[in-house]
Amino acid sequence: FRDPVLKYFALGKGNAAQLDRELAPGRSLYPIQATQVMMNLIGSHDTERFVTLAGNDNGKLRMAALFQMTYVGIPQIYYGDEIGLRGGKDPDCRRTFPWDWEQSPRRKEIHDWYKKIISIRHGCAALRTGSFRTLLAEGRVYSYMREDETDRIIVVLNNEGMHKRIELYLDVLGIPNGSRFVDELGGGEFTVSDSKLVIGIDGMMGAILVMKQ
């Protein structure tokens, strides 16, 4: 998990299709009982901090964390990542935790982001144990569905630095026209029309679309 995510989100290498291909074996080579408890981390006690590898770009950290919270497996947060703690190679990656972090607007913003996406994950069982299906991997836009017996959730990640208009064709999924999706991340409601869902997403931002009917 970490290597493809690091390459794509932190270093800006490759595209969404390559990311999907590199992650696919982890979903297909093991039983579902194993994939659902995969230890998904973006940093640890003996690796450089994610945000440092990302050139101290908080937007890249936010995108990686969003993917971490919506992908198959269990997100593992190395202490300090939730406030954008920086650090190089071991032992610099084990810096003491800054307990005055709330005095930093940058750190508080990252912490608020983590709280929000963790809360959404906790409130949507399909993000924890639902099936996974790739919907779109084009350029640096990646979209996939998490689904269980009660919920259908579409995640869209725009990993480019510009606003994108994204069209998702849903007829193959049996989702009828008129179906509504609500974005739990950024707000807003979207309706399926002409068998597709159209959504605009700002650069380095995503959406967690929960089907309501």
N, C-alpha and C positions, 0 to 999 in steps of 0.2 A: 504493500500500500504506500509506504512512505516514499520510495524512490520515484515512482511515476508522478505522485502528487507534488513532490519537491521539484521535479524537472518541469512540470507543466505550470504550477502556480507560482513557485518562488523564482525559478530561473527563466521562465517565459519561453521554454523550448518546446518544440513540437506543436501539435494541434489537438483538438478535441478527439478526433478519430484515433490518433495514436494513443492518447490517454485511455480511451475506451478499450482498445486492443490490449494494452499492457495490463489493464486491470481485469480483463475478462477471465484469464486462467484462474485467478483467485476465487472467482464465482462458480466456475464450472468443474474444477478438478476435485472439489471436496464436497462432502454431503452438506445439506442445508444446515444441519445442526452445528457444523464447524464454521461455515461462512458467517452465520449470524453472531458468532462470538469472536470473530477475528479481532485482534488487537490493532486497531487503526490509530497509529500515532504519526505526528509530523515532527516530533523531536523527542529526545530522551536525555538521560544523564551523561551520555558519552557522544553526543552529536552537537554540531553547531546549532545555535538557536535558529528556528525557522525565519524569524523576522530579520535576523542578521544576514542569512543567506539570501533573503529577498531584497537586500539593499536597504533595509530599514523602511520598507514600503508597507505601511499598515493596511493598505487596500489589498495587497496580495495575501497578507495574513488573514484578513476577514474572509476572503474568498475560499482559502484553504480550509478554514474552520467551518464555513458553511457547507462545503462539500463533505467534510468529516462528519458533520451532524446529520447528513441526509443520505449517506451511502450505507451499503450493507456492512454490518459489523458493529463493533462497540468503540466509540471514540475514546481515546486515551489522551488526557490533557496533562502535559508535563508542567509542573508548577511554574508559574510566571508567564506562560504563553498567553494566558487569559488577560494579561495586562501589557502584552507586547514586550516582555523582558528580553533584552539583547544579550548576546554572548557568543564568543568564538569557540574554538575547539577546546575539548576537555583540558584543563579544569575550568576554563572561563564560562562554560555553559552551566556551571553550578553556582553562579553568583548568588549571594544572599538575597532573600526576597525583600523588596522595598516596601515596608509596611506603611509608608506615607504615600502610597501610590495614588490615593484619591486626590492629592494635591496637584496631580498632573492631568490636565485636560486630555492629553493624548492617551494616557493609560486608562482613564475613566471611560473614554469613548470605546476603546477596545473591550473593556470589561462589560460595558452595557451591551455590546454586540453579542458577546459570548452568552450573557444571561438570556438574551432574547432568543437566540437560536437553540439554546439548550431547552428553554421553556417550550418552544414549538415542538421539538423532538419528543419531549415528555408527554405533550398533549396529543401526539399523533402516533398511534401504535404502528401504523403502516411504515413509518420511518424507522422503526426499530426491528420489526420482524416481517415486514411485507416483502413480496417478490420484487425483483428488479428487472426493468426492461428499458433498453436504450431507445429513445425516441428521435434524437437528433444529435449528430456530432459533426458540425460543419464549421470550418475555420476554428475560431476559439469560442464557439458557442456550444454548450453541452447541455442536453436535456434528457431526463429519464423519468420513468414512472415507478413509484413504490405503491404496491397495492396489496390489500388483504381482503377479507370477506366483507368488510363494511366500508372501507375507504379507498379512494383513488387519489393519489397525490402526484402532481407533476412538478418536478424541480427543473428550473431553468437557470443556467449560469452563463453570464456574459463576461468572459474573461478578457475582453478587449477594452481599450481605453476610450471607447466612444459608444454613444447610444445606438442600440440595434433594434430593428423591427423584426420580430421572430414569428414565423408561421409554423404551427405544429398541426400536421394532418392526423386526425384522430379517428377517421372512419374505420380503419383496420382494427381499432380497439373496441368497436361497437358502441362508441359514445355518440349519442344522437345530437342533432342540432338543437339548440336551446338549452343545453346543459350549462350550468353555471359553475365557475371556479372562482374562489376567493383567495387572494394572495395574503397568506398569514404573515409574511415578512414585511411587505411594503404597503399593504392595504390595496384596495381596488378590487373590482369584480369584472370578470371576463366571461363572455358567452360564446359558445361554439356556434359558428355559422358557416354554411357551405362546407361542412365537414372539417373545419379547421378552427384552431384557436390562435388568435393573433394577439401578441403582447409586445409592448415596447419596454425595454430594460436599459437603464443607464449603464455606462461603462463601469466595469469592475463592480458589478452588482448582480443580484440574483432574485429569484422569486420561488416561493413555495406555494403552489396552487392546489388548494383542496377542493375537490368536487363536492358540490352541495346538492345537486339533483341530476 
